[in-house]
Amino acid sequence: MSLKKKRLLKKPTSGELSDAEKAIAAFIKAVNDQNLATVADAERKIDQIETWPVSYASWPQVEQALNSSKDALGAYQAFLIFDDKTRLPEIYKKLASKNKNLLGQIRQSTSGQFANFDVSNSKPFFEVYPIKEGLSDFLAKNPDLLREKIAPSIPSSSLNFQKNMIVG
């Protein structure tokens, strides 16, 4: 057996790290050092959203904060070593928690936001709402809300055609 293998297999004494553990710790430190500014910036952007809901005009900033957060968290999720959640730094855990809370609030208020959205706006709700995933489920689960919101903006001739000609 080579000297290198013997050294790796040698059981460390109390408080001493094996060579493999030292290498893992160095790798984790390098990933943390490389991503610290990105994670801190993403957390700052999430913190700027003090409460949800926010005005329609602020939705792009919310979407940007969520995208920054997703990218920062993804930098860690790309490495299998972080499947062991105990190896994640506290700043990651804090950002992940804030991201999860904000996403939960946004998802929970989607129907209310949709109901209050001005459909005469220049862009469609589903294009500007800060989260995109899950919106098709929202439509499937809320057909009456969709009909109620869109029907007033459809000319009556189209509604009559739909009622008389389209079989659901």
C-alpha angles and dihedrals in degrees: 000000000000122000090243092056091047090052092050092047094045109110110240118236120243111302093008121116122221118238090256092052090048090052091049091048091050091049092049091048090051092050090047093048091049095049104033095097092046093050092045091050092049090049091050090053092050090047090055087066095077097178139002132258100051129179119286089249090062096052093095090056090049091051090048091050091050092048091049089050092048091051093047093048090045091058087069097036089059090072120072090210088074092058080090095076092201088072094059115103120244092247089060092049091048093050092045090053094048091046092050092048094050093046090050092052092048094048092046092054099043096105092048092047090048093048091052096042117114103237090196086069118120094251131043119257094242091054096053104032108112095240125049104179114089095022093112088055088050090055093047092050096044109042093143092054090050092049091046092051099043102035095077091057095051117087113249092243090062091048091051090049090050092048095045104033110029115076112202 
